[in-house]
Amino acid sequence: MNTTLPTILIVDDETANRHLLADLLKDECRILMAKDGASALQRVREENISLVLLDASMPEMDGYEVLRRLKADEKTADLSVIFVTGQTDEEDEERGLLLGAVDYIAKPIRPLLVKARVRNHLKFARQRELLEQLSMQDGLTGIANRRCFDQALERAWLHSKRSGDTLALAMIDVDHFKAYNDQYGHAAGDEALKQVAFVLSSAMKRPYDLAARYGGEEFVLLLPGIDQVHAVLEQLRTAIMALDIAHSQSTAADVLTISCGALVKSASDGVALAELLQRADAALYEAKHQGRNRVVIGQL
Ligand SMILES: [Mg+2]
């Protein structure tokens, strides 16, 4: 199965209709099918679906109700849904569109029209996914940005609260970065930040590890379930020195270095997220205060 094709979910209570639509679209999409509203909602939760073709008229849960439920759940609210129906009454069309369907196809199916509309909406869906990705990415370094980090941190904190697992949060500053820019110019400064970002993000091996640019020369790491954060950060500190980027204006070393402050905590201990951030920041301040190019693990 070619997984690079977009996935379409066809929902219709009549087998013949499902297969008619599937045959039409099978060359350009990966096809999933559901024969009723409940199983449609189930598939949407399990699969990464780009577009739903939804029969309006089905027994038990009709298409309108399926659409209403999709829109009510923030995880599925943005999913593109095309209504497919035999009812040509304008009021029904209006009802579907008002509920948030992106389009409306009337039965009997006209193959070329269906293909053209599906193609258009898949293109829109793809563009929206790209925009969503870009809005989470730092423009200079290509790693996660602060917005992405904030969302990931909140999710990780909620998970920690439920599971009792620890969460390591590290804040990282490039040492004497302003002096670096003044000495070598902003283009060289940007290049250095890209290299630092690459080292940090390459060290994120597990699915929920995250390295993000927090702003300017500040970076943050999120490492759920890691207790030995000191060893991890020491490795990174050494790896940044090994980049061997000359920095004649630094008091910490003759190459570019980083300072790291971190905290390891479980949300189930009743600590507020704001306090976690504040203490990690205080640990970073302490690392700088002690002479930079070092790792300080804070206490809370
Ligand atoms: Mg039907």
Residues whose N, C-alpha, C, O or C-beta is under 5 A from the ligand:
A	BS01	MG	D13 D55 S57 M58
